[in-house]
Amino acid sequence: MDKFIELITTLFDKLLADFIQAIGFDADTSKAVTAVVATMVVGLVTVCIKKMQERFKDSRTAKELVHFRYDYKDVKQKRDLYIPTQSQNISPNYEEEPGEGTKFIVKKEIIPFFIKTAFNEKKESNKFYLVLADSGMGKTTFMINLYLQYHSLFNLHQKYKMKLLPFADNEILTRIKDIKHDDACNTILLLDAFDEYKALLPPEIPDELTSDERFHKVLDVIVEHVKDFREVIITSRTQYFPSQEDQPYILKIPRFGREGFHELVKLYLSPFDKSQINHYLNKKYGILKIWNYKKKLVAASVVENSPKLMVRPMLLSYIDYLVDDSNREFKHTYDIYNTLIDKWIDREVIKRKHKFKDQDKFRRSLYDYSRHVALEIYSKRKENNLLTKEEALEICHNNNIELKNYEITGQSLLTRDALQNWKFAHKSILEFFIAKEAIQDMCFLMEVDFSGIDMALQFYREKAEYIYIKGGTFLMGSPDTEEGRNEECEVEHRVKVNDFYLAKHTVTLKQFEKFIEETDYQTDAEKGGGSRVWTGKNWQLKSAVNWRCDVKGNIQKDKQHPVIHVSWNDATEYCQWLNNKMNATYRLPTEAQWEYACRAGTKTPFSTGKNLTSKQANYDGKYPYKNNPKGKFVGKTTPVGSYLPNAWGIFDMHGNVWEWCQDWYDENYYETCKRKGIVENPSGPKTGSYRVLRGGGWHYGAQDCRSAYRSADRPDGRYDPFGFRLVFVPQSDGGS
């Protein structure tokens, strides 16, 4: 390379020296400029040569892998986006969540190990290797890159030939036999995806072999055919390998010149760690490619919201589907999981079912089976989220799911541990199905216990209309030091509430309109009575259907705004209608439930902390809390969910509209509760003239939007900022 640089420099000296000096530069400057130009040219030529070498290697490999159905583009992508694969001594299936390793797991880069150690007879005496990994962990990508790197011009350890064959090729044994004995002795044989070998499938005429017995038998046949090769590497899904993964698999091949038999040395591909995921994103979207900046941000957000899935290279490779699909909006982790699980199943369908008419049925069956397995595992939660193989098969048969036994245990989202128990490849997938069932089935929701399955609770809160709130004890009211507190009615006292389900949004105009249409309900205004509405300038009497109007009396077009101008009486009438319609129990929240949910575990004036900004809630930003900077005043309601939810997934607890609570109002009630020490599930005074309102509204200052702030009005009061949200009461709670 030095001589090449010297040659280029000499050439440029002859061509440029006279020209550079002729335009006024001295000899030293001429020499320096020539050296810079020469270096740039050398760099450009080097890059071009390297690209040509890579293209040549990719083209050659593509021809070699014709039976993989990979073309040049496929091979290039697997090389360009390749993140050095690591292997480990312990199966990731021993970990509750792959990617969360322990100090007992030893990892190393697997390709350098094979090229520098395993293929070196002076360092390693083993001959047969089994590389195990679950679906989507990059087994094929590893094999292709091992092949590429072994044939690289920079590999000084290249001594033997190398052949890569897929078990998906029905003629694989014939192709192995076609390799002459003399060539085989100097050939490293790579055999990819043993789990796709059709000989592992049960025959149409039963042979009375178990899956493990058939595995041993087929593997013995393969080993007998490849015993003369220099080295043999076989990849397979972990769940296809028989029990006792941590024990060596003794082959029936005697060691030459030594006692005993060859072992099948097992290595496990490691899930990606955080740094490898970031490395992948940098490779895919570039570090300096400004045009990919937005995509990279979206991709980083997707990874952050689903880290337990993204440790799997195959799913990480689908990130383009999430980033590029302009017709989809992935606001929640739930949406990401839903999409990636669909893609995971689609991958199995495409690989296993080549007839289009069979694909849709197979897809539905795999998904339905996964759902039933999740529910069965949940019902046996004390058994470590595991099922025996027999239980897995029984689930399928009991639910009339048309899958064959090998499809049930080999091609679904399940994987097998060392004791032959079956579980989901990720616990988070199990929790996704539990959450989805809770969202879709109210009966299941009434029975589900989210303790210990935090991801399921997160999924549920993201998508469910009613959020499960785990009960607890909290300080209700405000401390003496809280600015803006009402000393008489905000006396701090200890309260305990039970679990409950609270609507994540206030009732919308669209929902309330359905109630009006189905019941022919007439408000006071519709009956001819007057109803005061705030116009922004003065109070006035208006004989109109005010709940349909915005804050200025205009008919609302966006029906996702909260319904307003509703009285406490209107809200309870709506609850009664909904109860009859759904054959369930809905009601307004108690004041204690409302504040407990609003605080979401905080003790500060707002669930957002010590301050509330106009970017966090819809209130009059001209009146900030304490001496904080002023913010924006929207001047009207905003659609529900326009701002971020609190820590428990509930929206708009501060501002937008005042929310009716179930309780009668008494400003001395808190003092009475405090004297009791602790009160459980308080429901307010037994009688009164006013009902409680909470949360503040769009044209109120931040101080009135505090978690502890209390307001009230007559039950028939129907001012423009009045709205409401509901509590769902499971029948097991007595409908209270």
C-alpha positions in Angstrom: 0.0 0.0 0.0 2.9 2.4 0.8 4.4 1.8 -2.7 0.9 2.5 -4.2 0.7 5.8 -2.3 4.2 6.6 -3.4 3.3 5.9 -7.1 0.2 8.1 -6.9 2.2 10.9 -5.2 4.9 10.8 -7.9 2.3 10.8 -10.6 0.6 13.9 -9.1 3.9 15.6 -8.7 4.5 15.4 -12.4 0.9 16.4 -13.3 0.2 19.1 -10.7 3.5 20.5 -9.5 4.2 22.8 -12.4 0.5 23.9 -12.6 0.4 24.7 -8.8 3.6 26.7 -8.9 2.5 28.5 -12.1 -0.6 30.0 -10.3 1.7 31.5 -7.6 2.3 28.9 -4.9 5.9 28.1 -3.8 7.5 24.6 -4.0 6.6 23.6 -0.4 3.0 24.5 -0.8 2.9 22.7 -4.1 4.2 19.6 -2.5 1.7 19.7 0.4 -1.3 20.2 -1.9 -0.1 17.4 -4.1 0.2 15.1 -1.0 -3.3 15.9 0.2 -4.8 15.3 -3.3 -2.9 12.1 -3.6 -4.1 10.9 -0.2 -7.7 11.7 -1.1 -7.4 9.8 -4.4 -5.8 6.8 -2.6 -8.6 6.8 -0.1 -11.2 6.9 -2.8 -9.6 4.1 -4.8 -9.2 2.0 -1.6 -13.0 2.4 -0.9 -13.8 1.5 -4.5 -11.6 -1.6 -4.3 -13.2 -2.6 -1.0 -16.7 -2.2 -2.4 -15.8 -4.2 -5.5 -14.4 -6.9 -3.2 -17.5 -6.9 -1.1 -19.7 -7.0 -4.2 -17.7 -9.9 -5.5 -17.9 -11.8 -2.3 -21.7 -11.1 -2.0 -22.3 -12.3 -5.6 -20.2 -15.4 -5.0 -22.0 -16.2 -1.8 -25.4 -15.5 -3.4 -24.6 -18.1 -6.1 -23.5 -20.6 -3.4 -26.7 -19.9 -1.4 -29.1 -20.3 -4.4 -31.0 -23.0 -2.5 -31.6 -20.5 0.3 -33.5 -18.4 -2.1 -31.3 -15.4 -1.3 -30.2 -13.1 -4.0 -27.4 -10.5 -4.0 -29.6 -7.9 -2.3 -30.4 -10.3 0.6 -26.8 -11.3 1.2 -25.7 -7.6 1.0 -28.3 -6.6 3.6 -27.3 -9.4 6.0 -23.7 -8.3 5.7 -24.3 -4.5 5.9 -26.6 -4.7 8.9 -24.7 -7.5 10.7 -24.0 -6.9 14.4 -21.3 -9.3 15.6 -23.1 -12.3 17.0 -22.3 -13.4 20.6 -22.7 -16.8 22.0 -23.0 -17.9 25.6 -22.6 -21.0 27.7 -26.1 -21.1 29.2 -29.3 -21.1 27.2 -31.2 -17.8 27.4 -34.3 -19.9 28.2 -33.0 -20.2 31.8 -33.5 -16.4 32.1 -37.0 -15.1 32.8 -36.5 -12.5 30.1 -33.9 -13.1 27.4 -31.4 -10.2 27.5 -31.4 -9.9 31.3 -28.3 -12.0 31.8 -26.5 -12.9 35.1 -22.8 -13.0 36.1 -22.8 -16.8 35.5 -23.3 -16.3 31.8 -20.1 -16.1 29.8 -20.4 -14.4 26.4 -17.9 -14.3 23.4 -18.1 -13.3 19.8 -18.9 -16.5 18.0 -17.4 -15.9 14.5 -13.9 -15.1 15.7 -14.1 -18.1 18.0 -14.8 -20.4 15.0 -12.3 -18.8 12.6 -9.4 -18.4 15.0 -10.0 -21.3 17.5 -12.5 -23.9 16.5 -11.1 -24.3 12.9 -7.5 -24.4 14.3 -6.5 -27.9 15.0 -3.7 -26.6 17.3 -6.2 -25.0 19.6 -9.4 -27.0 19.4 -10.0 -30.7 19.1 -13.8 -30.7 18.8 -15.3 -31.4 15.4 -19.1 -31.1 15.8 -20.9 -28.0 16.9 -24.6 -27.3 17.5 -25.5 -23.6 17.6 -28.9 -23.2 19.3 -31.2 -20.2 19.4 -34.9 -19.4 19.4 -36.9 -18.1 16.5 -35.7 -14.8 15.1 -32.3 -14.8 16.9 -30.3 -14.6 13.7 -29.0 -18.2 13.1 -29.1 -17.9 9.3 -27.5 -14.4 9.4 -24.7 -15.8 11.6 -24.0 -18.6 9.2 -24.0 -16.3 6.1 -21.6 -13.9 7.8 -19.4 -16.7 9.0 -19.2 -17.9 5.4 -18.4 -14.3 4.2 -15.8 -13.5 6.8 -14.1 -16.9 6.4 -13.7 -16.2 2.6 -12.5 -12.6 3.2 -9.2 -11.6 1.7 -8.2 -10.4 5.1 -8.8 -13.7 6.8 -5.3 -15.1 7.4 -6.7 -18.3 8.9 -8.3 -19.5 5.8 -7.0 -23.0 5.2 -9.9 -25.2 4.2 -12.9 -25.0 1.9 -16.3 -24.2 3.3 -19.8 -25.3 2.2 -23.1 -23.9 3.4 -26.3 -25.9 3.0 -29.8 -25.3 4.4 -31.9 -28.1 5.8 -34.8 -26.5 4.0 -33.3 -28.1 0.9 -35.1 -31.4 0.4 -32.0 -32.7 -1.4 -29.5 -31.9 1.3 -28.4 -35.5 1.9 -27.8 -36.0 -1.8 -25.7 -32.8 -2.0 -23.6 -33.9 1.0 -23.1 -37.3 -0.6 -22.0 -35.6 -3.9 -19.0 -34.0 -2.1 -16.1 -36.4 -2.7 -14.4 -37.9 0.3 -11.0 -36.2 -0.3 -12.8 -32.9 -0.6 -14.8 -33.5 2.5 -11.7 -34.0 4.7 -10.7 -30.5 3.8 -14.1 -28.9 3.9 -15.9 -27.1 6.8 -19.6 -27.9 6.5 -22.2 -25.4 7.7 -25.7 -26.9 8.0 -28.4 -24.3 8.7 -31.8 -24.7 10.4 -32.0 -28.3 11.4 -35.5 -27.6 12.8 -36.7 -27.0 9.2 -35.6 -30.5 8.1 -38.7 -32.4 7.0 -37.4 -35.7 8.3 -38.2 -34.4 11.8 -41.9 -34.3 11.0 -44.0 -37.3 12.1 -44.7 -39.6 9.2 -48.2 -40.1 7.9 -48.0 -43.7 9.1 -47.2 -43.4 12.9 -43.7 -44.8 13.8 -44.4 -44.8 17.5 -41.4 -42.6 18.2 -41.5 -39.6 20.5 -40.3 -36.3 19.2 -37.1 -36.6 21.1 -36.5 -40.1 19.9 -37.1 -39.0 16.3 -34.7 -36.1 16.9 -32.0 -38.5 18.1 -32.6 -40.8 15.2 -32.5 -38.1 12.5 -29.5 -36.4 14.0 -27.6 -39.7 14.1 -28.3 -40.2 10.3 -27.0 -36.6 9.6 -23.9 -37.1 11.7 -23.2 -40.4 9.9 -23.3 -38.6 6.6 -21.0 -35.7 7.7 -18.5 -37.6 9.9 -15.7 -37.3 7.3 -15.9 -33.5 7.0 -13.2 -31.3 8.7 -15.6 -29.4 10.9 -19.4 -29.4 11.1 -21.6 -26.6 12.4 -25.4 -27.2 12.7 -27.9 -24.6 13.7 -31.3 -25.3 15.2 -34.0 -23.8 17.3 -33.5 -24.5 21.0 -36.9 -26.1 21.5 -36.2 -28.9 19.0 -33.2 -30.1 21.0 -34.0 -32.8 23.5 -34.0 -32.4 27.3 -31.0 -31.8 29.5 -29.6 -29.0 27.3 -26.7 -28.5 29.7 -25.4 -32.1 29.1 -23.1 -33.0 26.1 -24.8 -35.0 23.4 -22.5 -38.0 22.7 -22.3 -39.0 19.1 -21.6 -42.5 17.8 -18.5 -41.3 16.1 -15.2 -42.6 17.8 -12.4 -40.1 18.2 -9.4 -41.0 15.9 -6.4 -42.0 17.9 -8.1 -41.3 21.2 -10.5 -43.0 23.5 -14.2 -42.2 23.6 -16.6 -40.6 21.2 -17.1 -37.1 19.7 -19.4 -34.8 21.5 -21.8 -32.3 19.9 -20.6 -29.1 21.5 -23.5 -26.7 22.2 -23.3 -22.9 21.9 -26.3 -20.6 22.4 -26.7 -17.3 20.5 -27.1 -14.4 22.9 -29.9 -11.8 22.6 -28.9 -8.3 21.7 -27.9 -6.0 24.5 -28.6 -2.2 24.5 -25.3 -1.3 22.9 -25.9 -3.8 20.1 -29.4 -2.5 19.4 -28.0 1.1 19.2 -25.2 -0.2 16.9 -27.8 -1.7 14.6 -29.8 1.5 14.4 -26.6 3.5 13.6 -25.9 1.0 10.8 -29.4 1.0 9.5 -30.0 4.8 9.6 -26.5 6.1 9.7 -24.8 8.5 12.1 -24.5 11.5 9.8 -27.4 10.8 7.4 -29.5 13.8 8.2 -32.3 12.6 5.9 -32.8 9.6 8.1 -32.8 11.6 11.4 -36.6 11.5 11.9 -36.7 7.8 11.1 -34.0 7.1 13.6 -35.8 9.0 16.3 -39.0 7.0 15.7 -37.0 3.8 15.7 -35.3 4.7 18.9 -38.7 5.4 20.5 -40.0 2.0 19.3 -37.0 0.3 20.8 -37.4 2.2 24.1 -41.1 1.1 24.3 -40.4 -2.6 23.5 -36.9 -3.4 24.7 -37.8 -7.0 25.7 -38.8 -7.8 22.1 -36.0 -5.9 20.4 -33.3 -8.1 21.8 -34.4 -10.4 19.1 -32.6 -9.5 15.8 -35.4 -10.7 13.6 -38.0 -8.4 15.2 -35.5 -5.6 15.2 -35.2 -6.1 11.5 -39.0 -5.4 11.2 -38.5 -1.9 12.6 -38.9 -0.4 9.2 -42.4 -1.7 9.1 -43.1 0.4 12.2 -41.1 3.5 11.1 -42.1 3.7 7.4 -45.8 2.8 7.5 -47.5 6.2 7.4 -50.9 4.6 7.7 -50.1 3.4 11.2 -49.7 5.3 14.4 -47.9 3.6 17.2 -48.7 5.6 20.2 -48.4 2.8 22.7 -46.2 -0.1 23.6 -49.3 -2.3 23.1 -49.5 -1.3 19.4 -45.8 -2.1 18.9 -46.2 -5.6 20.5 -49.4 -6.2 18.6 -47.7 -5.5 15.3 -44.5 -7.3 16.0 -46.3 -10.4 17.2 -48.3 -10.4 14.0 -45.1 -10.1 12.0 -43.6 -13.0 14.0 -46.5 -15.2 13.2 -46.5 -14.1 9.6 -42.9 -15.2 9.3 -43.8 -18.7 10.5 -46.8 -18.8 8.1 -44.7 -17.9 5.1 -41.9 -20.4 6.0 -44.3 -23.3 6.7 -47.2 -22.8 4.3 -46.4 -22.2 0.7 -50.0 -22.6 -0.5 -51.8 -19.3 -0.2 -55.1 -21.0 0.7 -53.5 -22.6 3.8 -51.8 -19.5 5.1 -54.7 -17.5 6.5 -56.1 -20.6 8.4 -52.6 -21.4 9.8 -52.1 -17.8 10.9 -55.5 -17.7 12.8 -54.7 -21.1 14.4 -51.3 -20.0 15.6 -52.7 -16.8 17.1 -55.7 -18.5 18.7 -53.4 -21.1 20.1 -51.1 -18.5 21.6 -54.1 -16.8 23.2 -55.4 -20.0 24.9 -51.9 -20.9 26.1 -51.5 -17.5 27.7 -54.8 -17.9 29.5 -53.9 -21.4 30.7 -50.5 -20.3 32.0 -52.2 -17.4 33.7 -54.6 -19.7 35.5 -51.6 -21.6 36.8 -49.5 -18.6 37.7 -47.9 -20.3 40.7 -46.1 -22.8 38.4 -43.5 -20.3 37.0 -45.4 -19.6 33.7 -44.6 -23.1 32.3 -46.7 -25.8 30.7 -45.8 -29.4 30.1 -45.7 -30.6 26.5 -48.8 -32.7 27.2 -50.7 -29.7 28.5 -49.7 -27.6 25.5 -51.0 -30.3 23.1 -54.2 -30.7 25.2 -55.0 -26.9 25.0 -55.0 -27.1 21.2 -57.1 -30.2 21.0 -59.6 -29.0 23.7 -60.2 -25.8 21.8 -60.6 -27.4 18.3 -57.5 -25.6 17.0 -56.4 -27.2 13.8 -52.7 -27.6 14.3 -50.5 -30.6 14.1 -48.5 -31.6 17.2 -45.2 -30.5 15.7 -46.7 -27.2 14.7 -48.0 -26.6 18.2 -44.7 -27.0 19.9 -42.3 -26.0 17.1 -43.7 -23.2 15.2 -45.6 -21.0 17.6 -44.4 -18.3 20.0 -43.4 -21.0 22.5 -40.0 -22.3 23.4 -38.8 -25.2 25.6 -36.6 -25.1 28.6 -34.2 -27.8 29.8 -36.9 -29.8 31.6 -39.1 -30.0 28.5 -41.5 -27.4 29.9 -43.0 -24.9 27.4 -43.3 -21.2 27.9 -43.5 -18.0 25.8 -40.2 -16.9 24.3 -40.7 -13.7 26.3 -42.8 -13.3 29.4 -43.9 -9.9 28.0 -45.7 -11.8 25.1 -47.6 -13.8 27.7 -48.5 -10.5 29.5 -49.6 -9.0 26.2 -52.2 -11.7 25.6 -53.4 -11.4 29.2 -53.9 -7.7 28.8 -55.6 -8.1 25.4 -58.1 -10.6 27.0 -58.8 -8.2 29.8 -59.4 -5.4 27.4 -61.8 -7.4 25.2 -63.6 -9.5 27.9 -65.1 -7.7 30.9 -65.7 -10.9 32.7 -62.0 -11.8 32.5 -61.2 -8.3 33.6 -63.3 -8.8 36.8 -61.2 -11.8 37.7 -57.7 -10.7 36.6 -55.0 -9.9 39.2 -52.3 -7.7 37.7 -49.9 -8.1 40.6 -46.5 -9.5 39.4 -47.3 -8.9 35.7 -46.5 -5.2 35.4 -46.2 -5.3 31.6 -49.8 -6.6 31.4 -50.9 -3.8 33.5 -49.1 -1.3 31.3 -50.6 -2.8 28.2 -54.1 -2.7 29.7 -53.8 0.9 30.8 -52.6 2.0 27.4 -55.6 0.5 25.5 -58.5 -0.1 28.0 -61.2 2.5 28.4 -61.4 1.7 32.1 -58.1 1.7 34.0 -57.5 -0.8 36.8 -56.4 1.2 39.9 -54.8 -0.8 42.6 -56.1 0.3 45.9 -54.0 1.7 48.8 -53.6 4.3 51.5 -52.9 7.9 50.9 -53.0 11.4 52.4 -56.1 13.1 51.1 -56.3 16.9 51.1 -53.4 19.3 51.2 -50.5 19.9 53.7 -50.3 23.2 55.5 -47.4 24.3 53.3 -49.2 24.0 50.0 -49.9 27.3 48.5 -53.5 28.1 47.5 -55.0 25.6 49.9 -58.3 26.1 51.5 -57.6 25.5 55.2 -61.2 24.7 56.1 -62.1 22.2 53.4 -58.7 20.7 52.4 -57.7 19.3 55.8 -55.1 16.5 55.2 -56.2 13.1 56.5 -55.4 9.5 55.9 -57.7 7.5 53.6 -57.7 3.9 52.3 -59.4 2.9 49.1 -60.0 -0.5 47.5 -59.2 -1.5 44.0 -61.4 0.1 41.4 -61.7 0.8 37.6 -61.8 4.4 36.4 -62.4 5.7 32.9 -59.2 7.0 31.4 -61.2 9.8 29.7 -64.1 12.0 30.6 -67.3 11.2 28.8 -67.3 12.7 25.3 -69.8 14.5 23.3 -70.1 11.5 21.0 -70.9 9.2 23.9 -73.4 11.5 25.5 -75.1 12.1 22.2 -75.7 8.3 21.9 -77.4 8.5 25.3 -79.7 11.4 24.2 -80.6 9.6 21.0 -81.5 6.3 22.6 -83.4 7.7 25.6 -85.0 10.9 24.2 -83.7 12.4 27.4 -84.6 16.1 27.8 -82.5 18.5 29.7 -84.0 21.5 31.5 -83.0 23.7 28.5 -84.9 21.5 26.1 -87.9 21.6 28.3 -88.0 25.3 28.0 -86.0 26.2 31.2 -83.1 28.5 31.3 -79.5 27.4 31.5 -76.6 29.7 32.1 -73.6 29.4 29.8 -70.3 31.3 29.9 -69.6 33.2 26.7 -66.3 34.6 27.7 -67.9 38.1 28.2 -71.0 37.8 30.4 -73.5 35.3 31.8 -76.7 34.9 29.9 -79.8 32.7 29.8 -79.9 30.4 26.9 -82.7 28.1 26.0 -80.8 25.5 23.9 -79.3 22.1 24.0 -76.1 23.3 25.7 -74.3 19.9 25.9 -74.0 20.1 22.1 -72.5 23.5 22.3 -68.9 24.6 22.7 -68.0 27.2 25.3 -69.2 30.0 23.0 -72.5 28.4 22.2 -71.5 27.0 18.8 -72.5 23.5 17.9 -69.5 21.2 18.4 -68.2 19.4 15.3 -65.4 17.5 17.0 -67.3 14.9 19.1 -64.1 13.8 20.9 -64.3 16.9 23.1 -65.7 16.3 26.6 -69.4 16.8 27.0 -70.1 20.0 28.9 -73.1 21.9 30.3 -74.1 18.6 32.1 -75.5 18.6 35.6 -74.9 16.0 38.3 -78.4 14.8 37.6 -77.6 14.4 33.9 -74.5 12.4 34.7 -76.4 10.0 37.0 -79.1 9.6 34.4 -76.4 8.7 31.9 -75.0 6.1 34.3 -78.4 4.5 34.7 -78.9 4.3 30.9 -75.4 2.7 30.6 -76.1 0.2 33.3 -79.3 -1.0 31.6 -77.6 -1.1 28.2 -74.5 -3.0 29.3 -76.1 -5.0 32.1 -73.3 -3.8 34.4 -72.7 -1.1 37.0 -71.2 2.3 36.2 -71.3 5.3 38.5 -69.5 8.5 39.3 -66.3 8.2 41.3 -66.3 9.0 45.0 -64.2 12.1 45.8 -61.6 9.9 47.5 -61.3 7.6 44.4 -61.0 10.7 42.2 -58.2 12.3 44.2 -56.4 8.9 44.7 -56.4 8.4 40.9 -55.5 12.0 40.2 -52.4 11.9 42.4 -51.3 8.6 40.9 -48.9 8.0 43.9 -47.7 11.6 44.1 -47.8 13.9 47.2 -47.2 17.2 45.3 -49.8 19.8 44.4 -50.1 18.2 40.9 -49.5 14.7 39.6 -46.9 16.4 37.4 -45.0 17.6 40.4 -44.8 21.0 42.1 -46.0 22.9 39.1 -48.4 22.5 36.2 -47.6 24.0 32.8 -50.0 24.8 29.9 -48.1 22.1 27.9 -49.3 19.5 30.5 -53.0 20.5 30.9 -55.7 22.7 29.5 -56.2 25.6 31.9 -55.8 29.4 31.8 -52.0 29.7 31.5 -52.3 33.5 32.3 -52.8 32.4 35.9 -49.9 30.0 36.7 -49.2 28.3 40.0 -47.2 30.4 42.5 -44.6 32.6 40.7 -44.1 30.3 37.7 -44.0 31.7 34.2 -47.2 32.3 32.4 -48.4 29.9 29.8 -50.9 29.6 27.0 -54.7 30.1 27.3 -56.5 27.9 24.7 -59.8 29.5 25.4 -61.9 26.3 25.0 -62.0 22.6 25.7 -59.6 20.3 24.0 -60.4 16.8 22.7 -59.9 14.1 25.4 -56.4 12.8 25.6 -54.8 15.9 24.0 -52.2 15.9 26.8 -50.1 13.2 28.3 -51.7 11.0 30.9 -50.6 10.7 34.5 -48.4 7.9 35.8 -51.4 5.6 36.0 -52.6 6.2 32.4 -55.5 8.6 33.2 -56.0 11.7 31.1 -57.1 15.3 31.8 -57.4 15.0 35.6 -56.1 18.6 35.8 -58.0 21.2 33.8 -60.2 20.9 30.7 -63.5 20.4 32.5 -64.7 20.1 36.1 -65.7 16.6 36.9 -68.7 15.6 39.0 -68.1 13.2 41.9 -70.6 11.0 43.7 -70.4 12.7 47.1 -72.4 15.4 48.8 -70.2 18.4 49.7 -69.4 19.5 53.2 -66.4 21.7 53.9 -66.0 20.3 57.4 -66.2 16.6 56.3 -62.4 16.3 56.1 -62.0 17.4 59.7 -64.5 14.8 60.8 -62.5 12.1 58.8 -59.2 13.2 60.4 -60.5 12.7 63.9 -61.2 9.0 63.0 -57.5 8.4 62.2 -58.1 6.6 59.0 -61.2 6.1 56.9 -61.8 3.4 54.4 -63.6 4.1 51.2 -65.3 7.3 52.3 -68.3 8.3 50.3 -69.0 11.8 51.7 -71.8 13.1 53.9 -75.1 11.4 53.8 -77.0 14.5 52.8 -76.3 18.0 51.5 -77.2 20.7 49.1 -74.2 20.6 46.7 -72.3 17.8 44.9 -68.5 17.7 44.7 -66.7 18.9 41.6 -62.9 18.2 41.0 -60.1 19.0 38.6 -60.5 22.6 37.5 -61.5 23.7 34.0 -60.2 25.2 30.8 -60.7 28.9 31.9 -59.5 28.4 35.5 -56.0 29.1 36.9 -53.5 26.4 37.8 -54.2 26.8 41.5 -57.8 25.6 41.0 -56.5 22.5 39.2 -54.5 21.1 42.1 -55.1 17.5 43.1 -56.6 18.5 46.4 -58.7 21.5 45.3 -62.4 21.1 46.0 -65.4 22.8 44.4 -69.1 22.1 44.4 -72.5 23.1 42.8 -76.1 22.2 43.0 -77.0 18.8 41.5 -78.9 20.6 38.7 -76.2 23.1 38.0 -75.2 22.9 34.3 -72.4 25.4 33.7 -70.3 25.2 30.6 -67.1 23.6 32.3 -69.0 20.8 34.0 -68.3 17.3 32.7 -67.8 13.8 34.3 -66.0 10.5 34.0 -67.2 7.1 35.3 -66.2 4.2 37.5 -66.9 0.7 36.5 -68.0 -1.5 39.3 -67.5 -5.3 38.9 -70.4 -7.5 40.1 -68.0 -9.1 42.7 -68.0 -5.7 44.4 -71.7 -5.8 44.9 -72.3 -3.1 42.4 -71.6 -0.5 45.0 
